[in-house]
Amino acid sequence: MDSGFVHIIPSSRCHGKTENEKSYGEFDEERDSEYTFVSALSMNGGDGDNSYSTNSLLQRRVLAKAKPVLVKNTKELMIDLNFPNYIKVADLGCSSGQNTFLAMSEIINIINVFCQKWNQNPPEIDCCFNDLPNNDFNTTFKSIHLFKEKNLTSFESYFVSGVPGSFYSRLFPRKSLHFVHSSYGLHWLSKVPKGLEKNKTSVYITNSSPISTYKAYSNQFQRDFTTFLKLRSEEMISNGRMVLTFIGRNNMDNPLHRDCCHFWTLLSKSLRDLVIEGLVSASKVDSFYMPFYDPSEKEVKEIIGKEGSFEIKDLETHEYDIGHCNQDEAKRSKSGQNEANYIRAVCEPLLVAHFGDATIYTLFNKFAYHVSQHADCRNKTTVSLVLSLTRK
Ligand code: SAH
C-alpha cells in the first residue's frame, strides 16, 4: 500500500500539456523537483515558543467541542460490544504535546466510569498513538506522567504504544481495533494533487482559482478519504466506532469560495509581500501548494456512502473559532500574532522544505499583520466537521 507522504513520486504532468502549459516549462521543472517536499509534513516539534505543543490551543478547543460526540460513541460502543474485557483504541494524527492525551484519557475515563455505573469489570485498554514518522513522538511520551494523572479512574489498566506511519496506509492487524479517534489530521492530503495549473501566488483554492484547481483538490480528497475508510474497515471489528474531526467548509454554491480571512489566503498574501520585497522569487511561490482540503458535509457523506463500510451516526458542524473577531486595536495585533503562531506551528516544516528557513520569521510577521487587518471578519465558510461512524 502506498504510504502517503513518505514516498511521493514526482508529478508526471508533463504528459498531454496544452501549448499554454508548455510555456510554464521552467515552472514545471521547479515544481517537480520540489514535489517531494510533502514528505516534510509534520508539526513543529519540541516544547519551545514555536512548537505545536505550545501553540495548539485552537485544536484543544476543537477537542472540547467534539467531546459530547466522543462520550456518546464510547458509551454506545461498550453497550454494542457487551462490555468486552479488552479494547484497542487508536488516536490517528496524535502530533506532539498533550492534546492527544486529552482525547485518549477522556475515552479511558468514560469507559471506566460507565463500567462502574453498570457494575461491570473495566476492560484492559490498549492505547495506540499514531502519526507520521517525522512526528516528534518524544515530546509526547516525555509527558506520559500527565496522561497517567488524567486517568484517575483507570488503576493502571491501560497500555501505551506509538505507531509511526501514514494513516493512508495499513497501520494495524486485521479486525484488531475497537475505537478510532482522529482530530484535525484528515484535512491533510497524502500529496499535492496532480493537474493543478500555475497557482499565480495562491497556495490553495481561492475565489479566483480555475475550477480545475477545485476539481483536482476534491478528487485527491475523495481518493485519500476513501483509502482511509477502506483501510480502517479492514482493521476495525464489526460495530467498532470512529470519531473524526477535521476542517471543512459550509456548503456553498461556489466550491471556489474561500473567505478573505482564510488562513491560506492570508499566507498567500504574506508570501506575495516577500516576493514584492525581493526576498522570495515569484516562481518559487507559484510552485507551492498546500496538501490540504476542506470538504463540505455533502462531499463527506457522499464518499462514506460510496465506500460503503461505515454507517454515519453523527455529523455536526462547528464554528471554526480562531478567536480574533471584532477586537480592539491592541487585542487585534495580539490575536494576529497568536494566529500566526498557530499556523506557523502546523506548517513551518513544509514551508522550510520548499523556501528554506531564512524568511520564516518575516513571513509570519506579515501573516500576523494580515490577520489583524481582518479582525472584523466573521469567518463564515471554514468550519470543523465532527463525524462519528460505525463499522457495519
Ligand atoms: N490530534 C492532534 C494533532 C492535530 S495536528 C490535536 O488534536 O491536537 C494533525 C496531525 O496529523 C499532525 O501531527 C500530522 O503530522 C498528522 N498527520 C497528517 N497526515 C497524516 C497521515 N497521513 N498519517 C498520520 N498522521 C498524519
Residues whose N, C-alpha, C, O or C-beta is under 5 A from the ligand:
A	BS01	SAH	G4 L41 S42 M43 S56 Q59 G93 C94 S95 N99 D131 L132 G165 S166 F167 Y168 S183 Y184 G185 W188
